[in-house]
Amino acid sequence: MRIIFFIIPLFLTACFPNNSDTPADKKAKTIMTSATLGVLAGAGVVGHFSPNAGMAGKLAGMAVGGATGYAIGQEVANYNLGPEDQRTRKASLFMALNEKPLNRPTDWHSKNNKQTNGTIVPTNQYMNDLGQVCRTYTEIVNSEAGRTETEQVACKYPGGTWVVE
């Protein structure tokens, strides 16, 4: 039965979106594999030391842990941004949410890599049930890992902090 705990991670980490072998894709796969295996290991430790967890509970924990690790790895690998690019992106997001009218883009560019850039466009604004201003925005990030386009919602909390929902 213990062999299953080694097969599940291999199965989950084989579920990558493409089979390209470019350096960026290899790096993204490494990030995704590391995140998946890390969360699986954590889930395995918790499951192992849970006295009431039977085999089904341990397998369920491993599956949930693997899926969580894959999702975390996918998010990190999609953007594939270094710390400086993350700061530039976040500053641009803050500017787009605070200052830009709807449908006006905010562009940012990496100082280190000409291939890395992004655009953030607020597309809708409304008040949520808590009375907070929320904005829907589209974000496009181009990096060595490829192009990622997402639509997300951020709501402004007291003190001016935007939280992505």
N, C-alpha and C positions, 0 to 999 in steps of 0.2 A: 504494500500500500504506500510506503514512503516514496516509491518511484513516481507516483502521481504528482507529488509536490515538486518534482523536478520537470516533469513533462508539461504541466500547466504553464509555467513561465515561458518555456520554449515555444509553446503554441501561441500564447498571447503576443510575444515579441515578434512573431513571424507575420503578424497582421499589419504590415506597413503599407502605406498608400501606393507606393510604386517600387519598382525593382531597379531603379537607376543606381549607378555606382559612381556618381560624381562625388568629389570631396565633400561638398555641402550635404549631400544625401547621406553619405557615410557618417558624417558628424551628427546629423539629425537622428539617424538610426541608433547611434551610440547613446545619445541623450535619452531617447525614448526607451531603449533597453535598460539603461541604468535606472531610470525612474521606475519602470515596471518592476525590475528585480528588487529594488530597494523597498518599494511598498509591499511587494509580495513577501519579502523577508520579514518585514514588520508584522504583517498579517499572520505569517507562520509562527512567529514567536508568541504573539498574543493567543493564537489558537492552541499552540502547544501547552501554554501555561494556564489555559482556561479549563478548570477541572470538570465542568459540566458540558463541555463541547464534545460531541461525538464526532465520528468521521464526517458525517454530512455537514455539520457545523464548521468543521475545519476546512472542508472543501469549499463551502460557500464563502468563508472568510478569505480564502486564497483567491477565489474568482473575483470577489468584490475588490480585494486589494490589487489584483492584477489590472482590473479595468480602471481603477483609480490611478494607478501608476502610469498606465498607458495614456490616460487623459492628461495627466500632468506633463508627461514627456511630450505629448503631441503639442500642447500649448507652448511649451518652452521651445521646442524644435521648430514650430511653424515660424516664429519670428526670428529665431537664431540671431539675436542681437546681443552685443556686448554691453557692459555696464554704461559706458558713455552714450551709446545709441539709445539705450533704455531711458536714460535721463532726458535726452533730447526729445524722444517720442512722448514721454510723460509731460514735459513742459509744453509741447505743442498741443497735446490733448487738453491740458488745463486751459490754454489760450483759446482753443476752439470752443470749449464748453462755456467759458466765461465771457468771451469778447466777440465771437463771430456771430453774425446773423445766420439764420437758417440758410442752408444750401450754399454757403461760402466756404471754400476749402482752406485748410491750414496745411501747408506743406512743411516737411522737415527733411533734412539730408544728413547723412553720416559724414563726419569729418575724416573718418579713417578708410571708408570704402565707398567708391563711387556707385557701386551697384545697390547700396542700401539706402532706402529713402521711404517716405510714407506720406499719405494724405489722409486728413481727418475732416469729415464734412458733417456738421450737425444737420439732421434732416427733419426733426420734429421736436416740439417742446410742449410740456403739459405739467399739471400739478397732480401728484399722486395722492393717495388716500390720507397720507400724513401731512399734506400741505407743502411738500417739498417740490421744488422745481426739478423736473427730470427732462433730460434730452436724449433722444435717440440719435445715434451717429453711425456713419459708415466709416470704416477704417481700412485703408489699403496699405499693406507693408510689402515692399519689395526688398528681398535680401538674397544672399547666396543660396538659401534654402528654397527660393522661389517666391511666388506672389501669393499673398494671403489677403482675402477680403472678408471682413466680418461686419455685422451690424449688431450694435450693443446699445444698452441703455445705462446712463449714469444719472444718479440723483444727487442733488446738492444738500448736504447736511449742515446743521448749524455750525457756524465758524468758517464756512466756505469750502469744506472738503467735499470733493466729488467722489462718490462710491459707485463703481460699476456693478450693476445688479446682475 
